Amino acid sequence: MVVRKKRLAAAPRSSSRLARLTREQRYNAPALEKGLYILEVVSKALAPIKTEEIAAAVGQSRNKIYRMLQVLERQGYIGRDGSGYRATNKLFSLGMHTPPVKGLTTAALPEMAELAETLGHSVHLVVPSNDEIVFIARLESPAAFGFTVNLGYRRPVVDSTSGRVLFAYQTPERQAQWLRSLRLTAPAQVDVDAFIREAQQVRKDGWLVRRSVTVEGVTDICAPIWSAESENCVANLLVPYMGIIGQKCTIDDAARRCRAAADRISARLRPHLRSEP
């Protein structure tokens, strides 16, 4: 007699391990995630950071991250500076080629050039990046001397003049989202509630004139810029105003001209609107 073994029915596809995994779990790339995390650590370091410090921040041994550092260096994303590593401007340069940023700078640069010439001060274009601001364009002062900020420089939103303007002109939903993050990441010396109050005043005034939080003798003048693609303020003009003996342009005049230039940039970005917020 032949005994036939009963074949077990195959498990339904929906109960397979693959089907139970979330989309994010199925498409994990641990090596890539680790490399991106390393890049973030190096980018946020205020000074050249050593391999051992990077390894500690990432939670890996020195040997495990060594090859990744070599690849990132070879591809030009980081570079050696003494005994440590620093981030290069490669990511910043790539970001400048994205259509929204390219359109923004194309619209802003002519107005920035005219404003710098008129005021005798440098003019900067600042945009938000997560819970930070970043400087993406700059026109130098035509004067013999002036104050400028390096392109790619970042600073916490809650600890900057530009951050107050950018926050002031977000939708309530976007502001609530930012606040959840900002309350967790704000530097210890920053009063978030005071930041909110100042932003509310900015909304009423239309611009912000405020003593620089980083440089003595400099007053920051900021005005918002709008685009057609967003309900939120997407950028602002920043003029670091210095008290120069003999200059004809007062700080009040500089503020009005800065706001007018920002409005003209906004008009270029959203020509279908007759008036700006």
C-alpha positions in Angstrom: 0.0 0.0 0.0 1.3 3.4 -0.9 0.9 6.1 1.7 0.6 9.6 0.3 1.6 12.5 2.4 -0.9 15.2 2.6 0.6 18.4 1.3 0.2 21.4 3.5 -1.5 24.4 1.9 0.8 27.3 1.2 0.4 30.2 3.6 -1.6 33.0 2.1 0.7 35.7 0.6 -0.8 38.3 2.9 0.4 36.5 6.0 4.0 36.2 4.7 6.7 38.0 6.5 7.3 40.4 3.6 3.7 41.4 3.6 3.8 42.1 7.3 6.6 44.6 7.0 5.9 48.2 6.5 7.0 49.9 3.4 9.8 51.7 5.3 11.1 48.5 6.7 11.2 46.7 3.4 13.2 49.4 1.8 15.8 50.1 4.5 19.4 50.8 3.4 21.4 50.8 6.7 24.7 51.7 5.0 23.2 54.7 3.2 21.4 55.9 6.3 24.7 55.7 8.2 26.5 57.6 5.6 23.8 60.4 5.6 23.9 60.5 9.3 27.7 61.0 9.2 27.3 63.8 6.7 24.8 65.5 9.0 27.2 65.2 12.0 30.1 66.7 10.0 27.9 69.5 8.6 26.6 70.6 12.0 30.0 70.6 13.6 31.2 74.2 14.4 34.8 73.2 14.0 36.7 70.4 12.2 35.5 67.2 13.8 37.8 64.2 14.4 37.0 60.6 13.4 36.6 59.5 17.0 34.1 62.2 17.6 32.1 61.3 14.5 32.1 57.6 15.6 30.8 58.5 19.0 28.0 60.7 17.5 27.0 58.0 15.1 27.2 55.2 17.7 29.7 53.1 15.7 33.3 52.2 16.1 36.1 54.1 14.4 36.8 51.2 12.1 33.2 50.9 10.9 32.9 54.5 9.8 36.5 54.9 8.3 35.6 53.6 4.9 32.5 55.8 4.7 34.5 58.9 5.6 36.9 58.0 2.7 34.0 57.7 0.3 32.4 61.0 1.4 35.8 62.7 1.1 36.5 61.1 -2.4 33.0 62.3 -3.6 33.7 65.8 -2.4 31.1 66.0 0.4 33.6 66.4 3.2 37.2 67.4 3.3 40.1 67.2 5.7 41.0 70.2 7.8 44.0 69.6 10.1 43.3 66.5 12.2 39.5 66.5 11.5 36.8 66.8 8.8 34.7 69.6 7.6 31.7 69.7 5.3 32.3 71.2 1.8 29.8 73.3 -0.2 28.9 70.5 -2.5 25.4 69.8 -1.0 24.8 73.6 -0.9 25.7 73.9 -4.5 23.5 71.0 -5.5 20.6 72.6 -3.6 21.0 75.8 -5.4 20.1 74.1 -8.7 16.7 73.0 -7.6 13.9 74.9 -9.5 12.3 76.7 -6.5 15.7 78.0 -5.2 17.0 78.8 -8.7 13.8 80.8 -9.4 14.0 82.6 -6.1 17.6 83.7 -6.6 17.0 84.7 -10.3 14.2 87.0 -9.1 16.1 88.3 -6.1 19.6 89.0 -7.3 18.8 92.1 -9.5 16.8 93.7 -6.7 19.6 92.8 -4.2 22.2 94.4 -6.4 20.2 97.7 -6.7 19.5 97.7 -2.9 23.2 97.1 -2.0 24.2 100.0 -4.3 21.6 102.3 -2.9 22.2 101.6 0.8 25.9 101.1 0.7 25.4 97.8 2.7 25.6 94.2 1.9 22.3 92.3 1.2 21.6 88.7 1.9 18.9 86.2 0.9 17.9 83.8 3.7 15.6 80.7 3.6 14.4 78.2 6.3 15.9 74.7 6.5 14.1 72.6 9.1 14.7 74.4 12.4 17.5 76.6 11.1 18.0 79.5 8.7 20.5 79.3 5.8 22.1 82.1 3.8 21.8 81.2 0.1 22.8 84.5 -1.8 24.7 87.7 -1.1 25.5 91.0 -2.7 28.5 92.8 -1.3 28.5 96.3 -0.2 29.9 98.7 -2.8 31.5 100.7 0.1 35.2 100.2 1.1 34.1 98.0 4.0 31.0 96.3 5.3 29.6 93.3 7.0 28.8 90.0 5.2 27.9 86.5 6.1 29.3 83.4 4.3 27.0 81.5 2.0 25.7 78.3 3.5 25.9 79.7 7.1 23.3 78.3 9.3 21.7 79.4 12.6 18.8 78.2 14.7 15.5 79.8 13.7 14.7 80.8 17.3 18.1 82.5 17.7 18.1 84.8 14.6 16.4 87.9 13.3 15.6 86.2 10.0 14.0 83.3 11.9 11.5 85.6 13.5 10.4 87.0 10.1 10.2 83.5 8.5 8.2 82.2 11.4 5.8 85.2 11.5 4.6 84.6 8.0 3.8 80.9 8.2 0.3 79.4 8.3 -0.9 78.5 11.8 -0.5 74.8 11.0 3.1 75.3 9.9 3.8 77.5 12.9 2.5 74.8 15.2 4.6 72.2 13.5 7.7 74.4 13.8 7.1 75.1 17.4 7.0 71.4 18.3 10.5 71.1 16.9 11.8 74.4 18.1 10.9 73.8 21.7 13.0 70.7 21.7 16.0 72.1 19.8 16.2 75.7 21.0 19.5 76.7 22.7 19.2 76.9 26.4 19.6 80.8 26.4 16.7 81.3 24.1 13.3 82.3 25.3 10.9 80.7 22.9 7.8 82.6 24.2 9.6 85.9 23.6 10.5 84.7 20.1 6.8 84.1 19.5 5.8 87.5 20.8 8.4 89.2 18.5 7.2 87.2 15.6 3.6 88.4 16.2 4.8 92.0 16.2 6.6 91.4 12.9 3.3 90.2 11.4 1.8 93.6 12.4 4.8 95.7 11.2 5.6 94.0 8.0 9.3 93.9 8.7 11.8 93.6 11.6 14.6 95.9 12.6 16.5 94.4 15.5 20.0 94.5 17.0 22.1 91.7 15.8 22.3 88.8 18.3 25.8 87.9 17.1 27.7 91.1 16.2 28.0 94.3 18.2 27.3 97.5 16.3 25.1 95.7 13.6 21.4 96.1 13.3 19.6 93.5 11.2 16.9 94.7 8.8 14.6 91.9 7.5 11.6 91.8 5.1 9.6 88.8 3.9 9.5 87.3 0.4 6.5 85.3 -1.0 6.2 82.9 -3.9 3.3 81.6 -6.0 3.9 78.0 -4.9 3.5 78.5 -1.2 1.1 80.2 1.3 4.1 80.8 3.6 6.9 83.3 3.5 9.6 81.4 1.6 12.6 83.7 2.3 13.6 87.1 3.5 16.0 89.9 2.6 18.5 90.7 5.3 20.5 93.9 5.5 23.1 94.0 8.3 23.1 97.8 8.8 26.2 99.4 10.3 26.5 102.9 11.6 29.0 104.4 9.1 30.0 108.0 9.6 28.9 110.2 6.8 26.4 107.8 5.3 23.3 109.4 3.9 20.9 106.5 4.3 19.3 106.3 7.7 18.2 103.1 9.3 14.5 103.9 8.8 15.1 104.7 5.1 17.0 101.4 4.8 14.1 99.5 6.3 11.6 101.0 3.9 13.8 100.3 0.9 14.5 96.7 2.1 10.7 96.1 2.4 10.0 97.6 -1.0 12.7 95.4 -2.6 11.3 92.3 -1.0 7.8 93.2 -2.3 9.2 93.6 -5.8 10.9 90.2 -5.6 7.6 88.7 -4.4 5.8 90.4 -7.4 8.2 88.7 -9.7 7.6 85.3 -8.1 3.8 85.6 -8.1 2.9 88.1 -10.9 -0.7 87.0 -10.9 -1.3 88.7 -7.6 -1.9 92.5 -7.5 -0.9 93.0 -3.9 1.3 91.1 -1.4 0.3 89.9 2.1 
